[in-house]
Each structure stands twice: as C-alpha cells, then as structure tokens.
Amino acid sequence: MTARTSHVMLVLSAFLAGLVVFLVVFLVASGQFRNGGPGGSAIGGPFVLTDQDGKTITDKDLKGEPFLVFFGYTHCPDVCPTTLFELSEVLHAMGKDADRLHALFVTVDPDRDTPAVMKDYLSSFDPHLRGATGEAKTLEQVEKEYRVYAKKVPTSNGDYSMDHTALVYLMDKNGRFVAPLNLKRRPAEVAEDLKKYL
C-alpha cells in the first residue's frame, strides 16, 4: 500500500468516524431516542448509587425536579474537567434557581473513583454538582440505561484511561430524557433554557 493510499484511507476513516458521531448526536438531539417513542430506545432508568458523601442516591431522589447527568471520571485529562467547569458556570448563572435542579456526575471508573476521591475532585466545581459511584456491575447497568459507551484503555506507562460518551443528559421532572445539553453557548443562555424545565 502506497503512502498516498494510506493517507486517503486514514482521511476516509476519520470522515466516517465523524459521520457516525454526528448521526448519533443528531438522532439523540432530534428525539429519536426519547422515552416513550414508538420503537425508540428509552434513555435513563432506575439506579441505586453512592454519592461523594457516602450516602445512597437513587433516581427517585432526583425526580420532581429536572436533572442533568454527565458520565466521566476524575482522572480524565481534558473533557471531564472542561465539561464540569462549563456546567459550574451554567449553575452559577442560574442563581437561586440552581437549587431547583439536580446535577449528577456519574463515574465510569469505579476502581479509582471512591466517594472520597470524588468529593475531593468535585470541591473544585459548583457545590450543586453531586458525584455518584458504585460497584462496577451496578455502574455498567446505569451506563446501559443511559446508552453510555465506556471502555478502559491501557496506556504506555502501565496505567489506563477511560474512553467514554461525553454527553450531558437533560432529564425532565419525571426522569424522562429531553435532549443533550448544548454547552457551546454563553452560560447565561444555557441557564435560561434550563429554567424552562423548572
């Protein structure tokens, strides 16, 4: 295979991968995966996890108010802290209305993300953000309910990172999926959108 052919194949592969990601986000954003749709896949479901204070947290605790769910991990080098910072900015922009919204950071790395580790990590972000961890099998079930992809990826130094879905799920007061939250706007704009669901 020539260098030119290899380059073309690489560009084509990157294009196709981008196309798949675009289609998934488009289908989610357009409501094709909303709860209750005929033939559609539901997003979200029951769970029993442990928060950063060691207290039990369930899906029932969140119902009655809209909530945001983001899956990530504390050793994440870029996407997770950036997303949590952006969420913190939005929650700050909401003012007192942030008290009427739940925001949950669910780990995809239970081996390292104990409640104590998550508590220390979340201390850098808005206090409305609540962490959630649990046994690996329990978290795998929650990931399945939210259609989250998460996979351990070994690194060259013998450690590992986590490849995972990086959407922020907006759920309504009844725990039904609304849409992915678009954080690529001014925090005040996102905050105004969220207030519609309060």
The 8 nearest C-alpha neighbors of each residue, nearest first, counted from 0:
[[1, 4, 5, 2, 3, 6, 8, 7],
 [2, 0, 4, 3, 5, 6, 7, 8],
 [1, 3, 5, 4, 6, 0, 7, 8],
 [4, 2, 6, 1, 5, 7, 0, 8],
 [5, 3, 7, 1, 6, 2, 8, 0],
 [6, 4, 2, 8, 3, 7, 9, 1],
 [5, 7, 9, 3, 4, 8, 2, 10],
 [6, 8, 4, 10, 9, 5, 11, 3],
 [9, 7, 11, 5, 6, 10, 12, 4],
 [10, 8, 6, 12, 7, 11, 5, 13],
 [9, 11, 13, 7, 12, 8, 14, 6],
 [12, 10, 8, 14, 9, 13, 7, 15],
 [13, 11, 9, 15, 14, 10, 8, 16],
 [12, 14, 16, 10, 11, 15, 17, 9],
 [15, 13, 11, 17, 12, 16, 18, 10],
 [16, 14, 18, 12, 17, 13, 11, 19],
 [17, 15, 13, 19, 18, 14, 12, 20],
 [18, 16, 14, 20, 15, 19, 21, 13],
 [17, 19, 15, 21, 16, 20, 14, 22],
 [18, 20, 22, 16, 21, 17, 23, 15],
 [19, 21, 17, 23, 18, 22, 24, 16],
 [22, 20, 18, 24, 19, 23, 25, 17],
 [21, 23, 25, 19, 24, 20, 26, 18],
 [22, 24, 26, 20, 25, 21, 27, 19],
 [23, 25, 27, 21, 22, 26, 28, 20],
 [26, 24, 22, 28, 23, 27, 29, 21],
 [27, 25, 31, 29, 23, 28, 24, 22],
 [26, 28, 24, 30, 32, 25, 29, 31],
 [29, 27, 25, 178, 30, 26, 24, 179],
 [30, 28, 26, 27, 31, 25, 178, 32],
 [29, 31, 33, 32, 27, 28, 26, 178],
 [30, 32, 26, 29, 33, 27, 39, 36],
 [33, 31, 40, 39, 30, 27, 41, 34],
 [34, 32, 30, 41, 31, 176, 36, 35],
 [35, 33, 41, 36, 175, 42, 176, 32],
 [34, 36, 33, 37, 41, 39, 40, 38],
 [37, 35, 39, 34, 33, 38, 32, 31],
 [38, 36, 39, 35, 40, 34, 31, 33],
 [37, 39, 36, 40, 35, 32, 31, 41],
 [40, 38, 36, 32, 37, 31, 41, 33],
 [39, 41, 32, 42, 34, 33, 38, 36],
 [40, 42, 34, 33, 32, 39, 43, 35],
 [43, 41, 145, 144, 176, 34, 33, 40],
 [44, 42, 145, 144, 41, 176, 175, 174],
 [43, 45, 144, 46, 42, 58, 141, 145],
 [44, 46, 58, 57, 47, 43, 59, 141],
 [45, 47, 57, 58, 48, 141, 44, 137],
 [46, 48, 57, 56, 55, 58, 49, 45],
 [49, 47, 56, 133, 55, 132, 131, 57],
 [48, 50, 55, 132, 131, 54, 56, 53],
 [49, 51, 131, 130, 53, 54, 52, 56],
 [52, 50, 114, 118, 130, 53, 117, 115],
 [51, 53, 50, 54, 114, 118, 115, 49],
 [52, 54, 50, 51, 49, 114, 55, 115],
 [55, 53, 50, 49, 52, 56, 51, 48],
 [54, 56, 49, 48, 50, 57, 53, 47],
 [55, 57, 48, 49, 47, 50, 54, 60],
 [58, 56, 47, 59, 60, 46, 48, 55],
 [57, 59, 60, 61, 45, 46, 62, 56],
 [58, 60, 62, 57, 61, 45, 56, 63],
 [61, 59, 57, 58, 62, 56, 63, 64],
 [62, 60, 59, 58, 64, 63, 101, 66],
 [63, 61, 59, 172, 64, 173, 60, 174],
 [62, 64, 172, 173, 61, 65, 174, 60],
 [63, 65, 172, 62, 100, 99, 61, 66],
 [66, 64, 172, 171, 100, 170, 197, 196],
 [65, 67, 101, 170, 100, 102, 169, 64],
 [66, 68, 102, 169, 168, 103, 170, 101],
 [67, 69, 103, 168, 167, 102, 104, 66],
 [68, 70, 167, 104, 105, 103, 166, 168],
 [71, 69, 105, 106, 104, 107, 165, 68],
 [70, 72, 106, 107, 79, 105, 69, 104],
 [73, 71, 106, 75, 74, 108, 107, 79],
 [72, 74, 75, 120, 112, 117, 71, 79],
 [75, 73, 72, 76, 160, 111, 112, 161],
 [74, 76, 73, 72, 79, 77, 78, 80],
 [77, 75, 74, 78, 79, 80, 73, 160],
 [76, 78, 79, 80, 75, 81, 82, 74],
 [79, 77, 81, 80, 82, 76, 75, 165],
 [80, 78, 82, 81, 77, 75, 71, 83],
 [79, 81, 83, 82, 78, 77, 84, 75],
 [82, 80, 84, 78, 79, 83, 77, 85],
 [83, 81, 85, 79, 84, 80, 78, 86],
 [84, 82, 86, 80, 85, 81, 87, 79],
 [83, 85, 87, 81, 82, 86, 80, 88],
 [86, 84, 82, 88, 87, 83, 81, 89],
 [87, 85, 83, 89, 88, 84, 82, 90],
 [86, 88, 125, 84, 90, 85, 89, 124],
 [87, 89, 85, 91, 86, 90, 186, 92],
 [90, 88, 186, 92, 86, 91, 87, 190],
 [91, 89, 93, 87, 92, 88, 97, 86],
 [90, 92, 88, 93, 89, 94, 87, 125],
 [93, 91, 89, 90, 94, 187, 190, 88],
 [94, 92, 90, 190, 97, 91, 96, 89],
 [93, 95, 96, 92, 91, 97, 90, 98],
 [94, 96, 97, 98, 93, 99, 91, 90],
 [95, 97, 98, 93, 94, 99, 100, 194],
 [98, 96, 95, 99, 100, 93, 90, 94],
 [97, 99, 96, 100, 95, 127, 101, 94],
 [100, 98, 97, 96, 64, 197, 101, 65],
 [101, 99, 97, 65, 66, 98, 64, 102],
 [100, 102, 66, 67, 65, 103, 61, 99],
 [103, 101, 67, 128, 66, 68, 129, 127],
 [102, 104, 68, 129, 130, 128, 67, 105],
 [103, 105, 130, 69, 70, 129, 68, 131],
 [106, 104, 131, 70, 130, 69, 103, 132],
 [105, 107, 72, 71, 108, 132, 70, 131],
 [106, 108, 71, 72, 109, 70, 149, 105],
 [109, 107, 106, 110, 72, 112, 111, 161],
 [108, 110, 112, 111, 135, 107, 132, 133],
 [111, 109, 108, 112, 113, 135, 134, 107],
 [112, 110, 109, 108, 113, 116, 73, 74],
 [113, 111, 109, 116, 108, 117, 110, 114],
 [112, 114, 116, 115, 111, 117, 109, 132],
 [115, 113, 51, 117, 116, 53, 118, 50],
 [114, 116, 118, 113, 117, 51, 119, 52],
 [117, 115, 113, 119, 118, 114, 112, 120],
 [116, 118, 120, 114, 119, 115, 51, 112],
 [119, 117, 51, 115, 121, 120, 116, 114],
 [118, 120, 116, 122, 117, 121, 115, 123],
 [121, 119, 117, 118, 122, 116, 123, 73],
 [120, 122, 123, 118, 124, 119, 117, 128],
 [121, 123, 119, 120, 124, 118, 126, 125],
 [124, 122, 121, 120, 125, 119, 126, 84],
 [125, 123, 121, 122, 87, 126, 84, 83],
 [124, 126, 87, 127, 128, 123, 90, 91],
 [127, 125, 128, 124, 122, 129, 121, 87],
 [128, 126, 125, 129, 102, 101, 97, 98],
 [129, 127, 102, 126, 103, 125, 130, 104],
 [130, 128, 103, 104, 102, 127, 50, 131],
 [129, 131, 104, 50, 51, 103, 105, 117],
 [132, 130, 50, 105, 49, 48, 104, 106],
 [131, 133, 49, 106, 48, 109, 105, 50],
 [134, 132, 48, 49, 138, 109, 137, 135],
 [133, 135, 137, 136, 138, 109, 132, 48],
 [134, 136, 138, 137, 109, 139, 133, 110],
 [137, 135, 139, 138, 134, 140, 133, 141],
 [136, 138, 134, 140, 139, 135, 133, 141],
 [139, 137, 141, 135, 140, 136, 142, 133],
 [138, 140, 142, 136, 137, 141, 135, 143],
 [139, 141, 143, 137, 138, 142, 144, 136],
 [140, 142, 138, 144, 143, 139, 145, 46],
 [143, 141, 147, 139, 145, 140, 144, 146],
 [142, 144, 146, 140, 141, 145, 147, 139],
 [145, 143, 141, 43, 142, 146, 44, 42],
 [144, 146, 43, 42, 142, 147, 143, 141],
 [147, 145, 143, 144, 142, 42, 148, 43],
 [148, 146, 142, 145, 164, 143, 149, 163],
 [147, 149, 163, 164, 146, 150, 142, 162],
 [150, 148, 163, 162, 147, 107, 164, 161],
 [151, 149, 162, 161, 152, 163, 148, 107],
 [150, 152, 161, 160, 162, 159, 153, 149],
 [151, 153, 160, 159, 161, 150, 154, 162],
 [154, 152, 159, 158, 160, 151, 157, 155],
 [155, 153, 159, 158, 156, 157, 152, 160],
 [154, 156, 157, 153, 158, 159, 152, 160],
 [157, 155, 154, 158, 159, 153, 160, 152],
 [158, 156, 155, 154, 153, 159, 160, 152],
 [157, 159, 154, 156, 153, 160, 155, 152],
 [160, 158, 153, 154, 152, 151, 157, 161],
 [159, 161, 152, 151, 153, 162, 154, 158],
 [162, 160, 151, 150, 152, 163, 149, 159],
 [161, 163, 150, 149, 151, 152, 160, 164],
 [164, 162, 149, 148, 161, 165, 150, 71],
 [163, 165, 148, 147, 166, 149, 70, 162],
 [164, 166, 163, 70, 167, 69, 71, 78],
 [167, 165, 164, 168, 179, 69, 180, 70],
 [166, 168, 69, 180, 179, 68, 67, 169],
 [169, 167, 179, 68, 67, 180, 166, 170],
 [168, 170, 67, 177, 178, 179, 180, 66],
 [169, 171, 176, 175, 66, 174, 177, 65],
 [170, 172, 65, 174, 175, 173, 177, 176],
 [173, 171, 64, 65, 63, 62, 174, 170],
 [172, 174, 171, 62, 175, 63, 64, 65],
 [173, 175, 171, 170, 172, 62, 176, 43],
 [176, 174, 170, 171, 173, 34, 177, 43],
 [175, 177, 170, 33, 42, 178, 169, 34],
 [176, 178, 170, 169, 171, 175, 33, 179],
 [179, 177, 28, 169, 176, 180, 168, 27],
 [180, 178, 168, 167, 169, 28, 166, 181],
 [179, 181, 167, 169, 168, 182, 178, 166],
 [182, 180, 183, 179, 184, 189, 167, 178],
 [181, 183, 184, 180, 85, 189, 186, 86],
 [184, 182, 181, 185, 186, 189, 85, 180],
 [185, 183, 182, 186, 188, 189, 181, 187],
 [184, 186, 188, 187, 189, 183, 182, 89],
 [187, 185, 89, 189, 188, 88, 190, 92],
 [186, 188, 190, 185, 92, 189, 191, 89],
 [189, 187, 191, 185, 190, 186, 192, 184],
 [188, 190, 192, 186, 191, 187, 193, 89],
 [189, 191, 187, 193, 93, 188, 192, 89],
 [192, 190, 188, 194, 189, 193, 187, 195],
 [193, 191, 189, 190, 194, 195, 188, 196],
 [192, 194, 190, 195, 191, 196, 189, 197],
 [193, 195, 191, 197, 196, 192, 190, 96],
 [196, 194, 193, 192, 197, 191, 190, 65],
 [197, 195, 194, 193, 65, 171, 172, 192],
 [196, 194, 195, 65, 64, 99, 193, 100]]
